[in-house]
Each structure stands twice: as structure tokens, then as C-alpha cells.
């Protein structure tokens, strides 16, 4: 979200909430009592650099949150990330009864030690800036503040909660099955997942669907020769023409699919090609009077459901195999973030969240357009939980840039909405038919 979203929160006394019960009023009061403490916590963790590749910094942020959750009554552990080439994850669990709620955050940011953007700054009462104030140390603080409020209200003791704060959401470790193993295991044990990653940066919305994010690589080979022989029977079209046919074929066959994008982001072609996969760049050599022998193209796919992703890959494969004369090509698909499909359970959970928001006087909450929200860790829970929503972090703008800001007032608002939602989810007879 690149535009700044500032909004005015309704100032309402606890006594003025007509639609919440005595316990819920205690939750709201507890959030207010710890608001300044929450802002100080956010300032502390934002001022610790935790770029994904700063392993020491990521763990240091994790230890700050670990201490907070320990004090609230969670059993916590640090899962070392050496096996997937990253710092690690923080996992916290509170055992109670009834439904199990999974809360998801992440500790890392896109701002490494070399970034000029390193410090928290309070600009005014509605704007703070700093690396991660929105994405997503602000969301992590919402989690802690909500847990503290549930404890202070005396209801945490009865709740089953798992919290996973990953250390590599912005730059995932590999292999991905190891990097997300702890999150997936938590999802298998959970009934409902709540994510605190930003959506479109507006607390008047929540995320019920996220598109996948995965890569593809196209390799094309032709017959090198003097350019005067291009299109002849023995030489054919060459690698660059064939790559152009394939990419245009993708566009013609798939560009009208709703919520689907497939972007070719890098192309190299010529007599020789050196592709640096780690940097997704490289070099190519060729001459205008030589038919190209090699072409390499890389890109990504973002799909709204597993079915759409599979269909897209099948269509792309079918286009690739229809070679122009004297060329050959192959396409491969890399691992990546799966989609969070817009299933009924997610909309049902949004309905519960919307009611909580209205009952608290904060107004209605609607679903984010999936085109306005990127991939996030909650998508890994999709096959295992019946209900999931994301985007429960603070109001923010300018994510992934040095202009990142957030509204400090929204920290308390989101904590209130989250804590009351969690309380109601554990009290009400909400259907969550688990495949366990």
C-alpha cells in the first residue's frame, strides 16, 4: 500500500459500548491500560535491525517478544533456522480448552543493515515511521497487547492458543518445506488462523484471500547461424523468436483470468547466456547478424486458488511444447507461497470480526481485494484450518520502502478487536469441522 491512510478512531468510553458484555469491557479497558507500554515495545523492536539476513538481529527481536509472552504465561521456544539458512522462528503456546487459535506474525523486515532506514520516529499522534512499524512489528505488538488484555480480563487461562512468529517471511529460507514446517504443524493443530500481516494497510478491511507467489523459468534453445539463414528449414526461428512466441502465448491465453498474474521479469538471449540464479540476472552475448542460440526468461505467478495455479501451469506447459521450427524449450516451476483461497469459512470469520468491530464502535470491516494484498505466511494454513483471516495489523502505508508509516492509534484498536474476537470464538458454538 503506497498511499498514506490516516483515519479518525471513534473516542468511546467503555461504558458506552452497548453491544459488549462485562468481560469484553474488561478486555477493552486492559488494552487501554497497556497502550503506552505497547508503543514503547514497538519502538524497542523497530530500533533493532532485523533484516531477513541479519540473523542475530532477527533472533534479538524474537527474544524481546519471547520474554513478553513468557511473562503473560505462554510456553515459548526459539526454533533455530540453520537447516533452512535463516535465523529461526519464535513459537509460543498456551494450553487451555476448546478451539485452538493460531496467531501468525513475523520478526524480519526487508531493511538490512545496509539500509539507511533504521530508526523509529513518532511524527505526530497519528503517524509513526520506522522499519517494520506496519510490516510487521506493529502486527506483532498487536498480538502481545491482545494476549495481555485477555490475561488481565481473566479469560486467557481457558484458551488454546499457538503463536508463530517466523524469522524469514520477507526472504524465505530453503527448502521451503523445512522453513515452514513449524507453521504447518501449528496449523494442523489449530481450528482457526488469524494473521497480523498487513493487507492494503487499511484497518477498515481484512484479508480473506491471498494470491500465491511462485516462480517459473523458461529455457529456450535454437540453432545458431548467420542471420541470413533465419527461417530456413535447417536453421528455423532461433531462441529469441521462440521465447517471444511463448511469452506472447501466455499473455493471449491467460491475461483475462480474474485474480491471476504471471509476470516475465527477466530475460537474457543471444549466442551465449550466463544466468545468475541467485541474483536472477546475468549477461548475454550476441550479434545482430547471428541467430540466437539461447534464451532464458524468469517470472512469477500469483493465483487465487490451488486450482487456478495448477490450471495456469498446465496451460503454460502446453504453450511451451508447441515449438517453432528447429527450436526446443522447457519450463520449470519453483516452490513458493501457496494461495489462501476465498473459502466460505474465511468469509464467516470476517463476519464475526465485522460484528466485533461494530459492537466496539469501530465501524464495519470489509474484505480486501486480493489484487491489493501480497503473499503471506497465513497461506500455508489454508489446507488445515476451516477459517482464516489476515490483515489484522495496524493501519499503515509505504511498506517495503523508507516511507513506511503506521497509525499508532490503530495498535490499540486492532488489539481490542482481536482480543474480543478471540474471546467470542472460544465461547460461541462456531462450526469448525476439522480434518484431523
Sine and cosine of phi, psi and omega as CSV:
sin_phi,cos_phi,sin_psi,cos_psi,sin_omega,cos_omega
0.00,0.00,0.91,-0.41,-0.11,-0.99
-1.00,-0.09,-0.32,0.95,-0.01,-1.00
-1.00,-0.05,0.51,-0.86,-0.04,-1.00
-0.99,0.16,0.81,-0.59,0.02,-1.00
-0.92,-0.40,0.94,-0.35,0.09,-1.00
-0.91,-0.42,0.67,-0.74,-0.05,-1.00
-0.64,-0.77,0.41,-0.91,-0.04,-1.00
-0.98,-0.18,0.87,-0.50,0.00,-1.00
-0.99,0.10,0.63,-0.77,-0.02,-1.00
-0.95,0.32,0.81,-0.59,0.02,-1.00
-1.00,0.02,0.95,-0.32,-0.08,-1.00
-0.72,-0.69,0.75,-0.67,0.06,-1.00
-0.95,0.30,0.44,-0.90,0.00,-1.00
-0.84,0.55,-0.60,0.80,-0.02,-1.00
-0.90,0.43,-0.35,0.94,-0.06,-1.00
-0.99,0.11,-0.12,0.99,0.00,-1.00
-0.98,0.20,0.97,-0.25,-0.07,-1.00
-0.98,0.19,-0.35,0.94,-0.16,-0.99
-0.97,-0.24,0.16,0.99,0.01,-1.00
-0.87,-0.50,0.49,-0.87,-0.07,-1.00
-1.00,0.03,-0.05,-1.00,-0.09,-1.00
-0.88,0.47,-0.67,0.74,0.00,-1.00
-0.90,0.43,-0.67,0.75,0.00,-1.00
-0.92,0.40,-0.55,0.84,0.09,-1.00
-0.91,0.42,-0.59,0.81,0.07,-1.00
-0.90,0.43,-0.64,0.77,0.03,-1.00
-0.88,0.48,-0.74,0.68,-0.01,-1.00
-0.88,0.48,-0.71,0.71,0.00,-1.00
-0.89,0.46,-0.61,0.79,0.00,-1.00
-0.91,0.41,-0.62,0.78,0.06,-1.00
-0.88,0.48,-0.73,0.68,0.00,-1.00
-0.87,0.49,-0.62,0.79,-0.03,-1.00
-0.90,0.43,-0.45,0.89,-0.07,-1.00
-0.95,-0.31,0.21,0.98,-0.12,-0.99
-0.90,0.44,-0.74,0.67,0.00,-1.00
-0.90,0.44,-0.60,0.80,0.06,-1.00
-0.88,0.48,-0.65,0.76,0.01,-1.00
-0.90,0.43,-0.65,0.76,0.01,-1.00
-0.92,0.40,-0.59,0.81,0.06,-1.00
-0.92,0.40,-0.61,0.79,0.07,-1.00
-0.89,0.46,-0.69,0.72,0.01,-1.00
-0.89,0.46,-0.70,0.72,0.04,-1.00
-0.86,0.51,-0.66,0.75,-0.01,-1.00
-0.88,0.48,-0.75,0.66,-0.08,-1.00
-0.97,0.25,-0.52,0.85,0.04,-1.00
-0.91,0.42,-0.55,0.84,-0.01,-1.00
-0.98,0.19,0.00,1.00,0.14,-0.99
-0.98,-0.19,0.91,-0.41,0.02,-1.00
-0.89,0.46,0.79,-0.61,0.04,-1.00
-0.69,-0.73,0.71,0.71,0.20,-0.98
-0.80,0.60,0.55,-0.84,-0.14,-0.99
-0.79,0.62,-0.55,0.84,-0.04,-1.00
-1.00,-0.07,0.05,1.00,0.13,-0.99
-1.00,-0.05,0.99,0.16,-0.15,-0.99
-0.86,0.51,-0.65,0.76,0.00,-1.00
-0.90,0.44,-0.68,0.74,-0.01,-1.00
-0.92,0.39,-0.66,0.75,0.03,-1.00
-0.87,0.50,-0.71,0.71,0.00,-1.00
-0.92,0.40,-0.59,0.81,0.01,-1.00
-0.89,0.46,-0.68,0.73,0.09,-1.00
-0.89,0.47,-0.67,0.74,0.03,-1.00
-0.86,0.51,-0.61,0.79,-0.01,-1.00
-0.93,0.35,-0.54,0.84,0.07,-1.00
-0.89,0.45,-0.74,0.67,0.02,-1.00
-0.93,0.36,-0.56,0.83,0.05,-1.00
-0.86,0.52,-0.72,0.69,-0.01,-1.00
-0.89,0.46,-0.65,0.76,0.02,-1.00
-0.90,0.44,-0.70,0.71,-0.02,-1.00
-0.95,0.32,-0.56,0.83,0.11,-0.99
-0.85,0.53,-0.71,0.70,-0.05,-1.00
-0.91,0.41,-0.49,0.87,0.01,-1.00
-0.97,0.22,-0.39,0.92,0.04,-1.00
0.85,-0.52,0.23,0.97,0.04,-1.00
-1.00,0.06,0.47,-0.88,0.21,-0.98
-1.00,-0.05,0.87,-0.50,-0.13,-0.99
-0.86,-0.50,0.40,-0.92,0.09,-1.00
-0.48,-0.88,0.50,-0.86,0.12,-0.99
-0.98,-0.18,0.83,-0.55,0.01,-1.00
-0.99,-0.15,0.92,-0.39,-0.05,-1.00
-0.91,0.41,0.67,-0.74,-0.09,-1.00
-0.98,-0.18,0.27,0.96,-0.05,-1.00
-0.82,0.57,-0.61,0.79,-0.07,-1.00
-0.90,0.44,-0.40,0.92,0.02,-1.00
-0.87,-0.49,0.29,0.96,0.16,-0.99
0.95,0.30,0.51,0.86,0.03,-1.00
-0.66,-0.75,-0.05,-1.00,-0.08,-1.00
-0.93,0.36,-0.81,0.59,-0.02,-1.00
0.58,-0.82,-0.12,-0.99,-0.06,-1.00
-0.78,-0.63,0.45,-0.89,0.17,-0.99
-0.98,-0.21,0.80,-0.60,0.03,-1.00
-0.83,-0.56,0.77,-0.64,-0.01,-1.00
-0.75,-0.66,0.59,-0.81,-0.04,-1.00
-0.65,-0.76,0.65,-0.76,0.10,-0.99
-0.81,-0.59,0.87,-0.50,-0.07,-1.00
-1.00,-0.05,0.75,-0.66,0.04,-1.00
-0.59,-0.81,-0.81,-0.59,0.03,-1.00
-0.59,-0.81,0.26,-0.97,0.04,-1.00
0.98,0.19,-0.47,-0.88,-0.08,-1.00
-0.88,0.48,0.53,-0.85,0.07,-1.00
-0.97,-0.25,0.82,-0.58,-0.01,-1.00
-0.96,-0.27,0.77,-0.63,0.04,-1.00
-0.97,-0.26,0.83,-0.56,0.03,-1.00
-0.94,-0.35,0.73,-0.69,-0.16,-0.99
-0.83,-0.55,0.79,-0.62,0.10,-0.99
-0.67,-0.74,-0.06,-1.00,0.16,-0.99
-0.54,-0.84,0.46,-0.89,-0.16,-0.99
-0.99,-0.12,-0.38,0.92,-0.11,-0.99
-1.00,-0.02,0.30,-0.95,0.10,-0.99
-0.79,-0.62,0.08,-1.00,0.05,-1.00
-1.00,0.09,-0.06,1.00,-0.12,-0.99
-0.99,-0.13,0.97,-0.23,-0.01,-1.00
-0.98,0.18,0.01,-1.00,-0.04,-1.00
-0.87,0.49,-0.41,0.91,-0.01,-1.00
-0.99,0.17,-0.18,0.98,-0.04,-1.00
-0.95,0.31,0.59,-0.80,0.09,-1.00
-0.97,0.24,-0.16,0.99,-0.08,-1.00
-0.99,-0.13,0.98,-0.18,-0.16,-0.99
-0.75,-0.66,-0.31,0.95,-0.22,-0.98
-0.84,-0.54,0.51,-0.86,0.10,-1.00
-0.97,0.26,0.64,-0.77,0.07,-1.00
-0.58,-0.82,0.78,-0.62,0.10,-1.00
-1.00,-0.02,0.93,-0.36,-0.06,-1.00
-0.99,0.14,-0.74,0.67,0.12,-0.99
-0.37,-0.93,-0.14,-0.99,-0.10,-0.99
-0.94,0.33,-0.15,0.99,0.01,-1.00
-0.88,-0.48,0.03,1.00,-0.06,-1.00
-0.58,-0.82,0.79,-0.61,0.15,-0.99
-0.78,-0.63,0.47,-0.88,0.00,-1.00
-0.78,-0.63,0.31,-0.95,0.01,-1.00
0.54,-0.84,0.37,-0.93,-0.03,-1.00
-0.94,0.35,0.95,-0.31,0.02,-1.00
0.98,-0.18,0.06,1.00,0.01,-1.00
-0.87,0.50,-0.53,0.85,0.06,-1.00
-0.96,-0.27,-0.69,0.73,-0.10,-0.99
-0.85,-0.53,1.00,-0.08,-0.24,0.97
-0.65,-0.76,0.60,0.80,0.06,-1.00
-0.90,0.44,-0.49,0.87,0.11,-0.99
-0.88,0.48,-0.66,0.76,0.06,-1.00
-0.91,0.41,-0.61,0.80,0.04,-1.00
-0.90,0.44,-0.63,0.78,0.03,-1.00
-0.92,0.39,-0.60,0.80,0.10,-0.99
-0.84,0.54,-0.68,0.73,0.03,-1.00
-0.86,0.52,-0.77,0.63,-0.05,-1.00
-0.89,0.46,-0.68,0.73,-0.02,-1.00
-0.90,0.43,-0.63,0.77,0.04,-1.00
-0.91,0.42,-0.65,0.76,0.02,-1.00
-0.91,0.42,-0.65,0.76,0.03,-1.00
-0.89,0.46,-0.65,0.76,0.00,-1.00
-0.91,0.41,-0.64,0.76,0.04,-1.00
-0.90,0.44,-0.63,0.78,0.05,-1.00
-0.91,0.41,-0.74,0.67,-0.03,-1.00
-0.88,0.48,-0.52,0.86,0.01,-1.00
-0.99,0.14,-0.09,1.00,0.06,-1.00
0.99,0.14,0.29,0.96,-0.05,-1.00
-0.93,-0.37,-0.21,0.98,-0.01,-1.00
-0.89,0.46,-0.55,0.83,-0.08,-1.00
-0.85,0.53,-0.39,0.92,-0.04,-1.00
-0.99,-0.15,0.09,1.00,-0.15,-0.99
-0.97,-0.26,0.61,-0.80,0.18,-0.98
-1.00,-0.09,0.92,-0.39,-0.04,-1.00
-0.69,-0.72,0.70,-0.71,0.17,-0.99
-0.86,-0.50,0.75,-0.66,0.07,-1.00
-0.89,-0.45,0.79,-0.61,0.09,-1.00
-0.84,-0.54,0.88,-0.48,0.12,-0.99
-0.92,-0.40,0.96,-0.26,-0.05,-1.00
-0.97,0.24,0.39,-0.92,-0.02,-1.00
-0.96,-0.27,0.15,0.99,-0.09,-1.00
-0.53,-0.85,0.59,0.81,-0.01,-1.00
-0.93,0.37,-0.57,0.82,-0.05,-1.00
-0.98,0.20,-0.42,0.91,0.04,-1.00
-0.52,-0.85,1.00,0.04,-0.19,-0.98
-0.91,0.41,0.62,-0.79,0.10,-1.00
-0.95,0.30,0.21,-0.98,0.03,-1.00
-0.74,-0.67,0.59,-0.80,0.04,1.00
-0.96,0.28,0.52,-0.85,-0.10,-0.99
-0.92,0.40,-0.49,0.87,0.01,-1.00
-0.90,0.43,-0.50,0.87,0.10,-1.00
-0.99,0.16,-0.65,0.76,-0.04,-1.00
-0.89,0.46,-0.47,0.88,-0.01,-1.00
-0.92,-0.39,0.24,0.97,-0.02,-1.00
-0.87,0.49,-0.73,0.68,-0.04,-1.00
-0.91,0.41,-0.61,0.79,0.05,-1.00
-0.92,0.40,-0.69,0.73,0.00,-1.00
-0.91,0.41,-0.65,0.76,0.05,-1.00
-0.89,0.46,-0.63,0.78,0.05,-1.00
-0.91,0.42,-0.64,0.77,0.02,-1.00
-0.89,0.45,-0.61,0.79,0.02,-1.00
-0.90,0.44,-0.48,0.88,-0.01,-1.00
-1.00,0.02,-0.16,0.99,-0.13,-0.99
-0.98,-0.18,0.33,-0.94,0.12,-0.99
-0.98,-0.21,-0.58,0.81,-0.11,-0.99
-0.68,-0.74,0.65,-0.76,0.03,-1.00
-0.88,-0.47,0.71,-0.71,0.05,-1.00
-0.83,-0.56,0.83,-0.56,-0.02,-1.00
-0.94,-0.34,0.57,-0.82,-0.08,-1.00
-0.90,-0.44,0.26,0.96,0.18,-0.98
-0.93,0.36,0.44,-0.90,0.02,-1.00
-0.96,0.27,0.42,-0.91,0.07,-1.00
-0.96,-0.29,-1.00,-0.09,0.12,-0.99
-0.97,-0.24,0.22,0.98,0.06,-1.00
0.99,0.12,0.03,1.00,-0.07,-1.00
-0.93,-0.38,0.90,-0.44,0.00,-1.00
-0.91,0.41,-0.10,0.99,0.10,-0.99
-0.99,0.14,0.04,1.00,0.05,-1.00
-0.77,-0.64,0.31,-0.95,0.13,-0.99
-0.62,-0.78,0.33,-0.94,-0.11,-0.99
-0.99,-0.15,0.86,-0.52,0.11,-0.99
-0.95,-0.31,-0.16,0.99,-0.01,-1.00
-0.48,-0.88,0.70,-0.71,0.12,-0.99
-0.79,-0.61,0.62,-0.78,0.02,-1.00
-0.98,0.17,0.40,-0.91,0.05,-1.00
-0.94,0.35,0.20,-0.98,0.11,-0.99
-0.55,-0.83,0.95,-0.30,0.01,-1.00
-0.56,-0.83,0.30,-0.95,-0.10,-0.99
-0.96,-0.28,0.29,-0.96,0.12,-0.99
-0.63,-0.78,0.45,-0.89,0.03,-1.00
-0.72,-0.70,0.79,-0.62,0.02,-1.00
-0.94,-0.35,0.80,-0.60,0.07,-1.00
-0.89,-0.47,0.79,-0.62,-0.05,-1.00
-0.80,-0.60,0.62,-0.79,0.02,-1.00
-0.72,-0.70,0.69,-0.73,0.06,-1.00
-0.80,-0.59,-0.15,-0.99,0.01,-1.00
-0.98,-0.21,0.89,-0.45,0.00,-1.00
-0.96,0.29,0.62,-0.78,0.01,-1.00
-0.16,-0.99,0.11,-0.99,0.09,-1.00
-0.89,0.45,0.62,-0.78,-0.09,-1.00
-0.87,0.48,-0.36,0.93,0.02,-1.00
-0.92,0.40,-0.27,0.96,-0.05,-1.00
-0.98,-0.19,0.03,1.00,0.01,-1.00
-0.87,0.49,0.60,-0.80,-0.02,-1.00
0.98,0.20,-0.05,1.00,0.06,-1.00
-0.96,0.27,0.24,-0.97,-0.06,-1.00
-0.85,0.52,-0.66,0.75,-0.08,-1.00
-0.99,0.14,-0.43,0.90,-0.08,-1.00
-0.98,-0.19,-0.66,0.75,0.04,-1.00
0.97,0.24,-0.46,-0.89,-0.20,-0.98
-1.00,-0.02,-0.40,0.92,-0.06,-1.00
1.00,0.04,0.30,-0.95,-0.15,-0.99
-0.93,0.36,-0.59,0.81,-0.06,-1.00
-0.95,0.30,-0.67,0.74,0.08,-1.00
-0.86,0.51,-0.68,0.74,-0.02,-1.00
-0.92,0.40,-0.65,0.76,0.05,-1.00
-0.89,0.46,-0.64,0.77,0.02,-1.00
-0.90,0.44,-0.65,0.76,0.04,-1.00
-0.86,0.50,-0.71,0.70,-0.07,-1.00
-0.91,0.42,-0.74,0.67,-0.03,-1.00
-0.89,0.45,-0.67,0.74,0.05,-1.00
-0.91,0.42,-0.56,0.83,0.06,-1.00
-0.89,0.45,-0.64,0.77,0.07,-1.00
-0.85,0.53,-0.74,0.67,-0.05,-1.00
-0.87,0.49,-0.75,0.66,-0.06,-1.00
-0.91,0.42,-0.57,0.82,-0.08,-1.00
-1.00,0.10,-0.46,0.89,-0.22,-0.97
-0.80,-0.60,-0.17,0.98,-0.15,-0.99
-0.92,0.40,-0.31,0.95,-0.01,-1.00
-1.00,-0.03,-0.04,1.00,0.01,-1.00
-0.93,0.37,0.80,-0.60,0.00,-1.00
-0.91,0.42,0.70,-0.72,0.06,-1.00
0.91,0.41,0.26,0.97,0.03,-1.00
-0.93,-0.38,0.73,-0.68,0.19,-0.98
-0.73,-0.69,0.50,-0.86,0.00,-1.00
-0.53,-0.85,0.98,-0.18,-0.19,-0.98
-0.96,-0.27,0.86,-0.52,0.17,-0.99
-0.98,0.18,0.94,-0.35,-0.14,-0.99
-0.98,-0.19,-0.27,0.96,-0.05,-1.00
-0.52,-0.86,0.69,-0.72,0.04,-1.00
-0.62,-0.79,0.69,-0.72,0.08,-1.00
-0.75,-0.66,0.71,-0.71,0.02,-1.00
-0.43,-0.90,0.53,-0.85,0.03,-1.00
0.36,-0.93,-0.34,-0.94,0.04,-1.00
-0.93,0.37,-0.60,0.80,0.07,-1.00
-0.66,-0.75,0.52,-0.85,-0.04,-1.00
-0.69,-0.72,0.74,-0.67,0.12,-0.99
-0.88,-0.47,0.96,-0.29,-0.05,-1.00
-0.98,-0.19,0.88,-0.47,0.08,-1.00
-1.00,0.00,0.99,-0.15,-0.09,-1.00
-0.91,0.42,-0.57,0.82,-0.03,-1.00
-0.89,0.45,-0.65,0.76,-0.02,-1.00
-0.99,-0.12,-0.10,0.99,-0.08,-1.00
0.77,0.64,0.80,0.60,0.05,-1.00
-0.46,-0.89,-0.39,-0.92,0.04,-1.00
0.52,-0.86,-0.45,-0.89,-0.04,-1.00
-0.60,-0.80,0.40,-0.92,0.04,-1.00
-0.63,-0.77,0.55,-0.83,0.05,-1.00
-0.83,-0.56,0.70,-0.72,0.07,-1.00
-0.20,-0.98,0.11,-0.99,0.05,-1.00
-0.73,-0.68,0.47,-0.88,-0.04,-1.00
-0.89,0.45,-0.35,0.94,-0.02,-1.00
-0.97,-0.25,0.35,0.94,0.07,-1.00
-0.82,-0.57,0.75,-0.66,0.08,-1.00
-0.92,0.39,0.77,-0.64,-0.09,-1.00
-0.92,0.40,0.71,-0.71,0.04,-1.00
-1.00,-0.01,-0.62,0.79,-0.10,-1.00
-0.79,-0.62,0.53,-0.85,0.22,-0.98
-0.58,-0.81,0.67,-0.74,0.08,-1.00
-0.82,-0.58,0.74,-0.67,0.05,-1.00
-0.77,-0.64,0.71,-0.71,0.11,-0.99
-0.83,-0.56,0.48,-0.88,-0.01,-1.00
-0.29,-0.96,-0.11,-0.99,0.04,-1.00
-0.79,-0.61,0.24,-0.97,0.10,-1.00
-0.78,-0.63,0.68,-0.74,0.13,-0.99
-0.78,-0.63,0.90,-0.44,-0.07,-1.00
-0.81,-0.58,0.42,-0.91,-0.11,-0.99
-1.00,0.05,-0.28,0.96,-0.04,-1.00
-0.48,-0.88,0.35,-0.94,0.08,-1.00
-0.85,0.53,-0.58,0.81,-0.02,-1.00
-0.92,0.39,-0.67,0.74,0.02,-1.00
-0.92,0.40,-0.62,0.78,0.03,-1.00
-0.89,0.46,-0.72,0.69,-0.01,-1.00
-0.90,0.44,-0.70,0.72,0.01,-1.00
-0.86,0.51,-0.68,0.73,-0.01,-1.00
-0.89,0.46,-0.72,0.70,0.01,-1.00
-0.89,0.46,-0.64,0.77,0.03,-1.00
-0.89,0.45,-0.68,0.73,0.01,-1.00
-0.90,0.43,-0.68,0.74,0.00,-1.00
-0.89,0.45,-0.68,0.74,0.04,-1.00
-0.87,0.50,-0.69,0.73,-0.03,-1.00
-0.89,0.45,-0.59,0.80,0.03,-1.00
-0.94,0.35,-0.63,0.78,-0.04,-1.00
-0.89,0.46,-0.63,0.78,-0.13,-0.99
-0.97,0.26,-0.19,0.98,0.00,-1.00
-1.00,0.05,0.96,0.29,-0.17,-0.99
-0.94,0.34,0.58,-0.82,0.24,-0.97
-0.95,0.33,0.28,-0.96,-0.06,-1.00
-0.82,0.57,0.70,-0.71,0.09,-1.00
0.88,0.48,0.49,0.87,0.08,-1.00
-0.79,-0.62,0.32,-0.95,0.14,-0.99
-0.59,-0.81,0.46,-0.89,-0.06,-1.00
-0.49,-0.87,0.43,-0.90,0.09,-1.00
-0.59,-0.81,0.54,-0.84,0.04,-1.00
-0.82,-0.57,0.64,-0.77,0.04,-1.00
-0.78,-0.62,0.48,-0.88,-0.05,-1.00
-0.88,-0.48,0.78,-0.63,-0.03,-1.00
-1.00,0.00,0.22,-0.98,0.07,-1.00
-0.96,0.29,0.38,-0.92,-0.02,-1.00
-0.13,-0.99,-0.25,-0.97,0.00,-1.00
-0.98,0.19,0.76,-0.65,0.04,-1.00
-0.97,0.24,0.21,-0.98,0.07,-1.00
-0.99,0.16,0.42,-0.91,0.24,-0.97
-0.96,-0.26,0.98,-0.19,-0.11,-0.99
-0.95,0.31,0.50,-0.87,-0.02,-1.00
-0.98,0.17,0.94,0.35,-0.06,-1.00
-0.99,0.14,0.24,-0.97,-0.06,-1.00
-0.85,0.52,-0.65,0.76,-0.04,-1.00
-0.86,0.51,-0.60,0.80,0.02,-1.00
-0.92,0.40,-0.65,0.76,0.05,-1.00
-0.93,0.38,-0.58,0.82,0.07,-1.00
-0.89,0.46,-0.67,0.74,0.01,-1.00
-0.92,0.40,-0.63,0.77,0.08,-1.00
-0.86,0.50,-0.61,0.79,0.03,-1.00
-0.89,0.46,-0.66,0.75,0.06,-1.00
-0.90,0.44,-0.68,0.73,-0.01,-1.00
-0.91,0.42,-0.64,0.77,0.02,-1.00
-0.88,0.47,-0.66,0.75,0.02,-1.00
-0.90,0.43,-0.68,0.73,0.04,-1.00
-0.85,0.53,-0.73,0.68,-0.03,-1.00
-0.87,0.49,-0.70,0.71,0.03,-1.00
-0.92,0.40,-0.65,0.76,0.01,-1.00
-0.90,0.44,-0.50,0.87,0.01,-1.00
-1.00,0.06,-0.07,1.00,0.03,-1.00
1.00,0.06,0.26,0.97,-0.04,-1.00
-0.99,-0.14,0.00,1.00,0.05,-1.00
1.00,0.03,0.03,-1.00,-0.11,-0.99
-0.98,0.20,0.40,-0.92,0.05,-1.00
-0.82,-0.58,0.77,-0.63,0.00,-1.00
-0.89,-0.45,0.17,-0.98,-0.05,-1.00
-0.99,0.17,0.65,-0.76,0.08,-1.00
-0.95,0.30,0.63,-0.77,0.19,-0.98
-0.90,0.44,0.82,-0.58,-0.03,-1.00
-0.83,0.56,-0.41,0.91,0.04,-1.00
-0.94,0.33,-0.26,0.97,-0.04,-1.00
-0.98,-0.19,0.13,0.99,-0.01,-1.00
-0.68,-0.74,0.69,-0.73,-0.03,-1.00
-0.99,0.11,-0.17,-0.99,0.04,-1.00
-0.96,0.27,0.42,-0.91,-0.01,-1.00
-0.37,-0.93,0.23,-0.97,-0.10,-0.99
-0.88,0.47,-0.46,0.89,-0.05,-1.00
-0.86,0.51,-0.41,0.91,-0.03,-1.00
-0.88,0.48,-0.45,0.89,0.02,-1.00
-0.93,0.37,-0.26,0.96,0.00,-1.00
-1.00,0.06,-0.24,0.97,-0.18,-0.98
-0.79,0.62,-0.67,0.74,-0.03,-1.00
-0.95,0.31,-0.17,0.99,-0.21,-0.98
-0.89,-0.45,-0.43,0.90,-0.01,-1.00
-0.96,-0.29,0.43,-0.90,-0.01,-1.00
-1.00,0.08,-0.42,0.91,-0.04,-1.00
-0.69,-0.73,0.63,-0.77,0.06,-1.00
-0.40,-0.92,0.67,-0.74,0.21,-0.98
-0.66,-0.75,0.39,-0.92,-0.03,-1.00
-0.71,-0.71,-0.01,-1.00,0.02,-1.00
0.99,0.13,0.43,0.90,-0.06,-1.00
-1.00,-0.04,0.22,0.98,0.07,-1.00
-0.98,0.17,-0.09,-1.00,-0.07,-1.00
-0.95,0.31,0.28,-0.96,0.14,-0.99
-0.90,0.44,0.75,-0.67,-0.12,-0.99
-0.48,-0.88,0.19,-0.98,0.05,-1.00
-0.42,-0.91,0.34,-0.94,0.10,-1.00
0.95,0.32,0.38,0.92,-0.01,-1.00
-0.83,0.56,0.57,-0.82,0.00,-1.00
0.94,0.35,0.24,0.97,0.06,-1.00
-0.73,-0.68,0.22,-0.98,0.02,-1.00
-0.95,0.31,-0.03,1.00,0.06,-1.00
-0.99,-0.17,0.28,0.96,-0.02,-1.00
-0.89,0.46,0.78,-0.62,0.04,-1.00
-0.68,-0.73,0.26,-0.96,0.10,-1.00
-0.51,-0.86,0.35,-0.94,0.03,-1.00
-1.00,-0.08,0.92,-0.40,-0.05,-1.00
-0.88,0.47,-0.46,0.89,0.01,-1.00
-0.91,0.41,-0.47,0.89,-0.06,-1.00
-0.97,0.25,-0.26,0.97,0.06,-1.00
-0.87,0.49,-0.78,0.63,-0.01,-1.00
-0.91,0.41,-0.65,0.76,-0.01,-1.00
-0.87,0.49,-0.73,0.69,-0.01,-1.00
-0.92,0.39,-0.58,0.81,0.05,-1.00
-0.90,0.43,-0.65,0.76,0.03,-1.00
-0.90,0.44,-0.75,0.66,-0.03,-1.00
-0.89,0.45,-0.65,0.76,0.00,-1.00
-0.91,0.41,-0.75,0.66,-0.08,-1.00
-0.90,0.43,-0.68,0.73,0.02,-1.00
-0.92,0.39,-0.65,0.76,0.07,-1.00
-0.85,0.53,-0.75,0.66,-0.02,-1.00
-0.88,0.48,-0.66,0.75,0.03,-1.00
-0.87,0.50,-0.73,0.68,-0.01,-1.00
-0.92,0.39,-0.62,0.78,0.00,-1.00
-0.88,0.47,-0.51,0.86,0.00,-1.00
-1.00,0.05,-0.17,0.99,0.00,-1.00
-0.98,-0.19,-0.57,0.82,-0.13,-0.99
-1.00,0.04,0.36,-0.93,0.04,-1.00
-1.00,0.05,0.97,0.23,-0.01,-1.00
-0.99,-0.14,0.80,-0.60,-0.07,-1.00
-0.94,0.35,0.84,-0.55,0.13,-0.99
-0.68,-0.74,0.99,0.12,-0.04,-1.00
-0.96,0.29,0.97,-0.23,-0.08,-1.00
-1.00,0.00,0.58,-0.82,0.08,-1.00
-1.00,-0.09,0.94,0.35,-0.08,-1.00
-0.88,-0.47,0.00,0.00,0.00,0.00
